[in-house]
């Protein structure tokens, strides 16, 4: 049961005392109890803002990363036991990793934005009689699939204005699918692919993530038909043969399994690895260490 506001304030006050005595946040029992309330950082921050002692407020605000890591770790425990192709699990884990780009992101806002994009896609597909209900027996027809993906690309990249940009890998906000969708910041291949994958799977299409080196891709796979999608290049289509030649030219000894469907756990691990690498590039070694420790605690490495 969630704690009442005055109890959260009591925990924050105790955490403030612990911080004054130089006790690390994660060693504070009050901090662990605060994480157990499952309150998001925006709610916690609002409580911190009511504390009159400026020094305590300052110390508590500095807990943003530590609290977000602890919150994400606790929330991930609810999600990771789910099936690897569970679209809700991908929605939830992409939201959680997005909190490292902006701890004030809200789950309801992300879900609402995904809902709106799904409606736009469904309407565009219905206009062309391309919804799964209408084409369910023809989803191995490559020309039909090209038409479906072309319609999705038009909605995603022309009407909705989602975009990727070289160099966005070095911008923290571009790693968050929620900020890419809700704020229209330029995305990286992974954040764009997550949005495309979630909405495509909600519609009922056989879309999967592909954890290719260098650039995360999607693929449409059903029966004998397999076609790869580069969402970072506005949904351009790639054959397996061309993709294998590209990988072989840049990576010796690669395995064909690199092109297998990636479950949401692999996507989540890649997202965290991207954030660790960004922290290292920014010479924020403490942040990199904490994010890497989170990934190890969740996935074992």
C-alpha positions in Angstrom: 0.0 0.0 0.0 1.4 3.4 -0.9 2.6 5.6 2.0 0.8 8.8 2.8 2.5 12.1 2.0 3.6 12.8 5.5 5.2 9.4 5.8 7.2 10.0 2.6 8.3 13.3 4.0 9.4 11.5 7.2 11.5 9.2 5.1 13.0 12.0 3.2 13.9 13.8 6.4 15.6 10.7 7.7 17.5 10.3 4.4 18.6 13.9 4.7 20.1 13.1 8.2 21.8 10.0 6.8 23.4 12.0 4.0 24.6 14.7 6.4 26.5 11.9 8.2 28.1 10.9 4.8 26.2 7.6 4.7 25.7 6.4 1.1 22.0 6.6 0.0 21.8 2.9 -0.8 22.9 2.1 2.8 20.1 4.1 4.3 17.1 2.0 5.5 14.9 5.0 4.9 16.1 5.2 1.3 15.2 1.5 0.7 11.7 2.1 2.3 11.3 5.1 0.0 12.1 3.0 -3.1 9.5 0.4 -1.8 6.8 3.0 -2.1 7.2 2.7 -5.9 6.8 6.5 -6.2 8.3 8.1 -9.4 10.9 10.7 -9.1 8.5 13.5 -10.1 6.4 12.7 -7.1 9.4 12.4 -4.8 10.8 15.7 -6.1 7.5 17.5 -5.3 7.8 16.2 -1.7 11.4 17.4 -1.6 10.4 20.8 -2.7 8.2 21.3 0.4 11.2 20.9 2.8 12.2 24.2 4.2 15.8 23.4 5.0 17.7 24.5 1.8 20.8 22.3 2.6 18.6 19.2 3.0 16.7 20.0 -0.2 20.0 20.3 -2.1 21.3 17.0 -0.8 18.0 15.2 -1.5 17.8 16.6 -5.1 21.3 15.1 -5.7 19.7 11.7 -5.2 18.0 11.8 -8.6 20.3 9.2 -10.3 20.6 6.9 -7.2 16.8 6.9 -6.7 16.1 6.4 -10.4 18.5 3.4 -10.5 16.9 1.9 -7.4 13.4 2.5 -8.8 14.3 1.0 -12.2 15.9 -2.0 -10.6 12.8 -2.6 -8.4 10.3 -2.1 -11.3 12.3 -4.3 -13.7 11.9 -7.2 -11.3 8.2 -7.1 -12.1 8.8 -7.2 -15.8 11.7 -9.5 -16.5 9.8 -12.7 -15.8 7.5 -12.0 -18.7 7.7 -13.6 -22.2 10.5 -12.3 -24.4 8.0 -11.2 -27.1 5.6 -9.5 -24.7 4.9 -6.0 -26.2 3.8 -4.6 -22.8 7.1 -5.6 -21.3 8.9 -3.7 -24.1 6.7 -0.7 -23.5 7.5 -0.8 -19.8 11.2 -1.4 -20.0 11.7 1.2 -22.7 9.9 3.7 -20.3 12.1 2.6 -17.4 15.4 3.0 -19.3 14.1 6.3 -20.6 14.1 7.6 -17.0 17.9 7.9 -17.3 17.4 10.5 -19.9 14.7 12.4 -17.9 13.7 11.2 -14.5 10.5 13.2 -14.7 9.1 11.2 -17.6 5.6 9.8 -16.7 4.3 6.4 -17.7 0.8 7.6 -18.4 2.1 10.2 -20.9 4.1 7.6 -22.7 1.2 5.2 -23.0 -1.1 8.0 -24.2 1.4 9.0 -26.9 1.8 5.4 -28.1 -2.0 5.1 -28.1 -2.4 8.1 -30.3 0.3 6.9 -32.8 -1.4 3.5 -33.0 -4.7 5.2 -33.8 -3.0 7.2 -36.6 -1.4 4.1 -38.0 -4.6 2.1 -37.9 -6.6 4.8 -39.7 -4.0 5.1 -42.4 -3.8 1.4 -42.9 -7.6 1.1 -42.9 -7.9 3.7 -45.6 -5.8 1.4 -47.8 -7.4 -1.8 -46.6 -4.1 -2.9 -45.1 -5.0 -3.7 -41.5 -4.1 -7.2 -40.3 -7.8 -8.2 -40.2 -8.0 -7.5 -44.0 -4.6 -9.0 -45.0 -4.1 -11.8 -42.5 -3.8 -14.5 -45.1 -1.4 -12.4 -47.3 1.3 -11.2 -44.9 3.9 -13.3 -46.7 3.3 -11.4 -50.0 6.4 -9.2 -50.3 4.7 -6.5 -52.4 1.9 -6.2 -49.9 4.4 -6.0 -47.0 6.2 -3.2 -48.8 2.9 -1.4 -49.1 2.1 -1.9 -45.4 5.6 -0.7 -44.3 5.4 2.2 -46.7 2.2 3.3 -45.1 3.7 3.0 -41.6 6.8 4.9 -42.7 4.7 7.7 -44.0 2.8 8.1 -40.7 5.9 7.7 -38.5 8.3 9.9 -40.4 6.3 12.3 -42.5 3.1 12.9 -40.5 4.3 12.3 -37.0 7.7 13.8 -37.8 9.9 11.2 -36.0 13.5 11.5 -37.1 17.0 10.2 -36.5 20.1 12.3 -36.8 23.8 11.5 -37.0 25.4 12.5 -33.7 22.2 12.0 -31.7 23.9 9.0 -30.0 25.8 11.6 -28.0 22.7 13.4 -26.8 21.1 11.8 -23.7 17.5 12.7 -24.6 17.8 10.8 -27.9 18.1 7.5 -26.0 14.6 7.9 -24.6 11.8 6.5 -26.7 9.4 8.6 -24.7 11.2 11.9 -25.4 11.6 10.9 -29.1 7.9 10.3 -29.3 6.5 13.0 -27.0 9.0 15.8 -27.4 10.0 14.9 -31.0 13.7 15.0 -30.2 15.9 13.3 -32.8 16.3 9.6 -32.0 19.0 7.0 -32.2 18.3 3.7 -34.1 17.2 1.9 -30.9 14.8 4.5 -29.6 13.1 4.9 -33.0 13.0 1.1 -33.5 11.3 0.6 -30.1 8.5 3.0 -31.0 8.0 1.4 -34.4 8.1 -2.1 -32.9 5.7 -1.4 -30.2 3.0 0.2 -32.4 3.6 -2.4 -35.2 3.1 -5.3 -32.7 0.1 -3.7 -31.2 -1.5 -3.6 -34.7 -0.7 -7.3 -35.1 2.1 -7.4 -37.6 5.0 -9.9 -37.3 7.7 -7.4 -36.4 10.8 -8.2 -34.3 13.9 -6.3 -33.1 17.3 -7.4 -34.5 20.3 -6.7 -32.3 22.7 -6.1 -35.2 26.1 -4.5 -34.4 26.4 -0.8 -35.0 22.8 -0.2 -35.8 19.7 -1.7 -34.2 17.2 -2.9 -36.9 13.7 -4.4 -37.2 12.5 -7.2 -39.4 9.2 -8.5 -40.7 9.3 -12.3 -40.5 6.5 -14.7 -41.3 7.0 -18.1 -42.9 9.6 -17.8 -45.7 9.4 -14.1 -45.9 12.1 -12.1 -44.0 12.8 -8.4 -44.7 14.9 -6.0 -42.6 13.9 -2.4 -41.8 16.3 0.4 -41.0 14.1 2.8 -38.9 17.0 5.2 -38.6 16.9 5.6 -42.4 13.1 6.3 -42.4 12.2 2.7 -42.7 14.3 1.7 -45.7 14.2 -2.0 -46.5 17.2 -4.4 -46.6 17.5 -8.0 -47.7 19.3 -10.6 -45.5 21.9 -11.0 -48.3 22.8 -7.4 -48.3 22.8 -7.2 -44.6 25.0 -10.2 -44.2 27.5 -8.7 -46.7 27.5 -5.4 -44.7 28.1 -7.1 -41.4 30.8 -9.4 -42.8 32.6 -6.3 -44.2 32.7 -4.8 -40.7 32.8 -7.7 -38.3 34.9 -10.9 -38.8 33.6 -14.2 -37.5 30.0 -13.0 -37.1 27.2 -15.5 -36.5 23.9 -15.7 -38.4 22.2 -15.6 -35.0 23.0 -11.9 -34.9 19.9 -11.6 -37.2 17.6 -13.6 -35.0 14.6 -11.8 -33.3 15.8 -10.0 -30.1 13.5 -10.4 -27.0 12.8 -7.3 -24.9 15.5 -8.2 -22.4 18.2 -7.9 -25.1 16.7 -4.6 -26.2 16.8 -3.4 -22.6 20.4 -4.5 -22.1 21.5 -2.7 -25.3 19.7 0.4 -24.1 21.6 0.4 -20.8 24.9 -0.4 -22.6 24.3 2.6 -24.9 23.8 4.8 -21.8 27.0 3.4 -20.2 29.0 4.2 -23.3 27.6 7.7 -23.5 28.6 8.3 -19.8 32.1 7.1 -20.6 32.3 9.4 -23.6 31.2 12.3 -21.4 33.9 11.2 -18.8 31.1 10.7 -16.2 32.7 7.5 -14.8 30.6 7.4 -11.7 27.4 7.4 -13.7 28.8 4.8 -16.0 29.8 2.6 -13.0 26.3 2.8 -11.5 24.5 2.1 -14.8 26.8 -0.9 -15.5 26.2 -2.2 -12.0 22.5 -2.0 -12.6 22.8 -3.9 -15.9 24.8 -6.6 -14.1 22.3 -6.9 -11.3 19.5 -7.4 -13.8 21.1 -9.5 -16.5 24.2 -11.0 -14.9 26.7 -9.1 -17.0 
